Amino acid sequence: MYNKYLKILREDLPIGESFDILERRLKIGGRRAAMFFTDGLTDGEKTQRILISLMKILPESMDEVHTSRQFLEEKLPFLDSSVVNTRVKGDDSKKAIYWSQEAVRDCCAQAEEKMYAGLTPLIIEGLDKIMIMDTRDYPGRSAEEPEKEKSLRGSKDGFTENMMDNIGLIRRRIRDNNLIFEHNSVGKASKTDVVLCYMKDRADKGMLEKLKKQIKELKIESLTAGDQSLLESLMRSIGAYHGFNPFPKVRYSQRPDIISAHITEGKIAVIVDNSPTVMLLPVGVFDFLQDIDDFYFPQITGNYFRMLRTLNFFVILFLTPIYMLIIQYEEFTPEVLAFFIPEENFAVPILLQFLLLEIAIDGLKLASLNTPESLGMSLSVIGALILGEFSVESGWFIPQTILCMAVVALASFTQPSIELSYGIKFSRILMILGAGFLGAGGFIAGAVISIAVLASTRTLTGGSYLYPLIPFDGKVLKRLIFRRKK
């Protein structure tokens, strides 16, 4: 078996072509051996300690070792090690000497996949199977608090691009036998590690089996954009991908406390290697109204935060379209709001002003992402002052439209989900266009279309996006709207 494994691995691996793919030839207990590893993903210090232990094995002690499993148990003092078994049906996985050529090649393919993930395959002459040692050491950053999801009193750690670190952050918070991490490999070329995380006594079993089947049946080349590529592939596989539907089908988070809390409530987390965000599903629109600070403060304070976030949701959605109606129907405007109606003439129509401001705010957001941190604050203040003052003095914009958009922009930062904020933004623009061209009827039409899109949207597992409102579940709805005792 040693020569068979060695021949296939040397044929498949780009040894000598790619400088980071290496083979280390050894003599272990007087027998020929070979290790294969990926330089840059392998912990050199850990591997060196293993080599020192292996080189101390005496030839006479190997006479009593007949299988790879026995070698692991008696000669390899390393915790994270295993043997590779064939996945080919019809071959006896316990007796490698009887495996077909297809089964041998399958084992080599598994070993290669492990090697590219940073693990180290080891084959020894006279032993039946390939052994795998987990010596990976991924380059990465520390588990610092995510910039977008800062908490006033919560923990200050966050997910990183290292899948195993992320698993450890969740396991540290949920020390329960029912917490399951189920591994999958997705992508013909990338072979990206994808892990389903759930509580087996609380997650919906039907939904879980459906999701497992969808992931296993994915036929894609690679997950080039990590979790977003996985999400879009899953949506296409179930026929739920709609490029013009802006509402998010999953909730993303970089906070382990948020993910852990939802897992204990029966939801499923999807961890994708190389991505610092974890996907949570299934989620509906009401799940996005919750934030972690609601639970780090007393109940009355948490409810105040949630009420403020809900009110801001409606401000973000309706403030500018309603102002459009106030301008168009001055005669029906209450006296208390009369000051809000512009008295001076303006060169640019109100509708166009709002559309330009929507684009300008998003442009400023993108610019801030590409601005050096040391200059960001200064440039943002200077830019806001110069652009705001000049646009009013030039007659392009009126103070009221700038004020409305400033309130909307600030209120949008109270929403924990960037994806939902853009879903609200596109609905708001639809109502602005309706109000600008058709007045009150257009505004109502835009609102109805937005509600219809929400009502027709399905979660990734096929459930209602408006649950627990549709179908109605008062107990769950109350828990989502109000902060209650844990």
Stockholm file with secondary structure:
# STOCKHOLM 1.0

chainA/1-486         MYNKYLKILREDLPIGESFDILERRLKIGGRRAAMFFTDGLTDGEKTQRILISLMKILPESMDEVHTSRQFLEEKLPFLDSSVVNTRVKGDDSKKAIYWSQEAVRDCCAQAEEKMYAGLTPLIIEGLDKIMIMDTRDYPGRSAEEPEKEKSLRGSKDGFTENMMDNIGLIRRRIRDNNLIFEHNSVGKASKTDVVLCYMKDRADKGMLEKLKKQIKELKIESLTAGDQSLLESLMRSIGAYHGFNPFPKVRYSQRPDIISAHITEGKIAVIVDNSPTVMLLPVGVFDFLQDIDDFYFPQITGNYFRMLRTLNFFVILFLTPIYMLIIQYEEFTPEVLAFFIPEENFAVPILLQFLLLEIAIDGLKLASLNTPESLGMSLSVIGALILGEFSVESGWFIPQTILCMAVVALASFTQPSIELSYGIKFSRILMILGAGFLGAGGFIAGAVISIAVLASTRTLTGGSYLYPLIPFDGKVLKRLIFRRKK
#=GR chainA/1-486 SS CHHHHHHHHHHHSCTTTSTTEEEEEEEETTEEEEEEEETTTBCHHHHHHHHHHHHTCCGGGGGGCCSHHHHHHHTCCCSSEEECCCCCTTSCTTCGGGCCHHHHHHHHHHHHHHHHTTCEEEEETTCSSCEEECCBCCCCCCCCCCSTTCCSSSCCCCCCSCHHHHHHHHHHHCCCTTEEEEEEEECTTTCEEEEEEEETTTSCHHHHHHHHHHHHTCCCSCCTTTHHHHHHHHHHHTTCCCTTCCSCSSEEECCHHHHHHHHHTTCEEEEETTCSCEEEESCCGGGGGCCTHHHHSCHHHHHHHHHHHHHHHHHHHHHHHHHHHHHHTGGGSCGGGGGGSCCSCCSSCHHHHHHHHHHHHHHHHHHHHTSCHHHHHHHHHHHHHHHHHHHHHTTSSCHHHHHHHHHHHHHHTTSSCHHHHHHHHHHHHHHHHHHHHHTHHHHHHHHHHHHHHHHHCBCTTSCBTTTTTTTTCHHHHHHHHSCCCC
#=GC SS_cons         CHHHHHHHHHHHSCTTTSTTEEEEEEEETTEEEEEEEETTTBCHHHHHHHHHHHHTCCGGGGGGCCSHHHHHHHTCCCSSEEECCCCCTTSCTTCGGGCCHHHHHHHHHHHHHHHHTTCEEEEETTCSSCEEECCBCCCCCCCCCCSTTCCSSSCCCCCCSCHHHHHHHHHHHCCCTTEEEEEEEECTTTCEEEEEEEETTTSCHHHHHHHHHHHHTCCCSCCTTTHHHHHHHHHHHTTCCCTTCCSCSSEEECCHHHHHHHHHTTCEEEEETTCSCEEEESCCGGGGGCCTHHHHSCHHHHHHHHHHHHHHHHHHHHHHHHHHHHHHTGGGSCGGGGGGSCCSCCSSCHHHHHHHHHHHHHHHHHHHHTSCHHHHHHHHHHHHHHHHHHHHHTTSSCHHHHHHHHHHHHHHTTSSCHHHHHHHHHHHHHHHHHHHHHTHHHHHHHHHHHHHHHHHCBCTTSCBTTTTTTTTCHHHHHHHHSCCCC
//
